[in-house]
């Protein structure tokens, strides 16, 4: 099977349509199709861009037609949580809507809400569809997840999932309840892993806020120190401690099959992160390219990336 793994779209339907055409897909019977390939979308179809509904509709029609597979990104998960009432707090929702946190959440979600809030039936229909998206795909020859492939968290989630790796309806609240085991697992799969810096160490983020945790390059088996493993600009990484990592701080990556993921707003010319790991998110939602990897069963190489601006 030949696959085209497509990165985070974020409402950029113009780029999506251009990329699909560039890859050889054409509209037939209402959906983009390819005579010999299947697209795989890594999630984050919504928020930020100008054509929210067109982006979701294009992906959804391809999935329904059998010309694509799709998984859940953190933005679809956030949309579900925004829409899901908190059963333990009357009038509240699983993603807060009030106070400073609520204002921040609404700002992040504003483009999608503007497209659906006037139509509650459509809003509910799209939330229901987001709920059908699996958290990962484990396919012959390759694996796909939105942010981090973590076998331990995947195993811990099994009781909360359908056989298709979808969140079961009665698990949606637990998966969005901060601090629960389900929440921690879903956070890792859809947003990546953060680790605590050693005692006494911190850095300041781009807004000047002190941080004592850092997001990591979970795919990097060669990293041996906190500085090596941190996922951040080089100038910021140099301020981190060059201390050895403790055992078991990142997921074991022993499977020789390639893993594809999105989420990380990469920049520059697309290339695999390792011989068995490739990110396909190159900041399409922030003016960057929409990227796909054309996988035909080969070891990962830069020449198999395709993109449109």
N, C-alpha and C positions, 0 to 999 in steps of 0.2 A: 504494500500500500504506500502511495506517495502522499505526503502531507505538506501543506503550507501553514506554518504556525505564525499567526498574526498577533502583533503586540497590542497594547492598550490603546483604545480608540478615543475615548473621552469626548464623544459627541462630534468628532471630526469626520462626518459622513462624506464630505468631498474627498478627503484623503483615502477613506475606506474604498469608495467606489473607484477612485483612480488606481489604487493598489490592486484591487481585484481584477480590473481590466488589464493592468500591467502583467499580472500573473497568468492571464489567459482565461479568466472566468467571464462568462457572458450571461445576460439575463435570458432565462427561458422559463416559461410558465410561472412568471412572477418571482423567480429567485435566481441569484447568481449561481452558475454551475460550471464545472470543468469536466471535460470528457474523461479524464484519467486521474484527477487529484481530488483530495478532500481538504478543506480548510479547517484549522483548529484555532479558535479564538481563546485567548488566555484571560479574558475578563476585563473589567473596567471599560464597559461600553459607554457609560454615562458620566455626567458632570463635566463642567468646564466649557465644552465646545458649543457651537451655535446650532447644531442639528442633532439634538438629543433623540427625538423619536425616529428620525430616519436611520440613525446608527443602530438603534435597537431593532427596528423593523427589518433592516437588511440582514443582521445576524440571525434573528429569529426565523425569518423565512428560509434562510439557508439551512438552519438546523432542522426545520420542519420538512424541508425537501430532501434531506439526507446528503446534502452537498457540504455540510460543515458539522463540526462538533464544537461545543463551547463549555467553559467552566466559569465558576463564580469568582469575581474579583472582590477586593475589599469595598469598592464603591457600590456594587450590587448588595453586598452584605449590609453596608451602612443604610442603603435605601430600605431594605427590609426592616432593619431595626428602627429607623425613623417612623415607619408606618405601623409598627407592632406595639399595641398598648402594653404597658407594664402591669401585669396582673396583681402585683403587690403594692401598687401606688396609684390610686385613682386619679385619672386625668393626665398621667404621665406616660411616656413612651420609652421603649428600650434604648433609643438614642435620644439623649436629653434635648428638649426644645426650649427650655427656659434658662434665664440667667446668661452669664457670659459664655458658658459652654454651649448653650443652645444657640446663641447668636453665631458662634464660630461654626457650629454644625450646619446651621441654615446657610451660611455663606458658602461653605464647601459644597453644599447640595443644591445651590440656588438655580443653576441652569436646568437641572432635571425637574425640580419643583415648578419652575416657571412653565415648563412644557406640559405638566400633568395636573397641577392643583385645580385648574378650572374644570377638570373632567374626572371626577372621583371614580367613575366606572373604569376608565382607561388606566388610571393610577393603580387601582386594585388588580386589574388584569396583568399589568407589567410586573407588579410585585409577586403575583402568583407565578408568573413565568420565571422570574429570578429565583424563586424557591425551588424550581425544578433543576437548576444548574448544579452539576456535581462540583465538589471541592477540588477534585483532581481527576486525571485520566491516567490509567496504568495500562498501556497498550503494548501489543507485541512490537518490540523494537525501540520504544521510546516512552517517556513519561512527561506529563504536563501538569504544572501547578501554577497558581498565580504568583506566589512570592517565595515559598520555601518548601522543598521536598524533605519532610521530616517523618521517617518511619515510626518513631515513637509516638508522636502526636497523632498520626494516622491510626495507629492501633488503639490508642486511648479513645478515639472518637467512634470506633466501630459500633458501640451500643446506641449511639445517637444518630446513626446514618441508615439510609436505605441501602439495599445491595448495589445501587448505582452511585454510591458516594454522595448522595444528596442529604442535606440536613432533614431529618424527619420532622414532621409538623410539630410534634410535641417536644422537640429539642430546640426550637428556635429561640425560646426565652433563655434557656440555659446557655446557649451559644453566644448570647448577647448580654449575659449577666457578668459584669466585670468581677474578676476574681475566681469564677468557677473553672473547673478543669476543662470543660468544653470551650469556654471563652479563651483560655490560654492556648489551647490547641488550634482553634480556628484563627486566632490572631497570628500565630506563627505561620500557618499555611497561607494566609491571605495578605499579611503585612510584613512578614519576615521576623527575624530574631534580634532582640536587643539583649546585651549583656551588661552587667554592672562593672564599672571600672574598679580597680583595687582601692581599698580605703585611702582617703586623702586625695584622690585624683578626680579632676573634673575638667571639662572644657566648656567653652561658650559657643552656642549655636549661632547661625547667621543673624538671628535677631538679638544677640547679646545675652541670651538666657543661659545660666549655668546648667550643665547637664552632667549627670553622673552615670548615665547609661549610653551605650553606643550601639548602633545597628551594625551587623556584621556581614561579611562576605561568606556566607555559610558554605558556599561551593568550593572555597579555597582550602584545599587540604595541605597546601605547602606553607601556609601562614603559621608562624610559631609564637608571635607576640601580639599583644593587644593592638599595637600600632599597625602591624601587618594585616590584621583581620578586620579592622574598622572599615566600614563603607562610608567614606566621606572624601571631600576634596583633599588633595595631597598636602596643601598648606595647613589645613586643619589637622590632618592625621599626624603631622610632625610634632604637634603639641601633646599627643597622647603618650602614655608611658610605654617604653620599649621593654616591657616585662613579659616573661614567659606566660603562656596561657595555661590555665588549669586543665586537667583531664576532663573529657566529656562535655566540653563547652559548646560543641557544634555537632550536628547530626553526622552519623557515619555515612559515607557515600561509597559503598562497595559495589554497587550495581554498575556493570559496564554500559548499560543502555544510556543514551543521552537524555538529559532532563532539560526541558524548555520552560521558561518562566517569563513573567513581565515585571511590572511594578516599580522598577528602580530608577526610572528617568535617566537612562544612560545618555551619554553624549559622544560625539565623534563618529568615526566610521564604524559601522557594525562589525563585530567580530566575536567569536565564542569566548566565554570567560575561561574555560578549560576545554580539554579535548572531549569532555562529556557533559558540559553545561553551557547553555546559551540563553542570554536574556534578549527578548525581542521588544522591549519597551525603550524607545529612544525619544521620549518626550513629545509625542504627537500632540498631546493636550496643551503643551506650552510652546508651540511654534516649531517643534522638532519634526523629524520624519516619522511616518508610519511605516513600520518595518515588518517584514516576514522572513522566516527561514524556510527554504525549500528543501525538505528532507526526503531523500530517496533511499535511505538506508545506509548512507555513507558515514564515516567519521566526520565530526563537525569541522567545517572549514569556512573561512570568511567569504569565499566566493559564492556560497549558497544563500547569502543574504540578498534580499531585494527590498527596495523602499521607494516611496514617493514623498515629496516635500509638500 
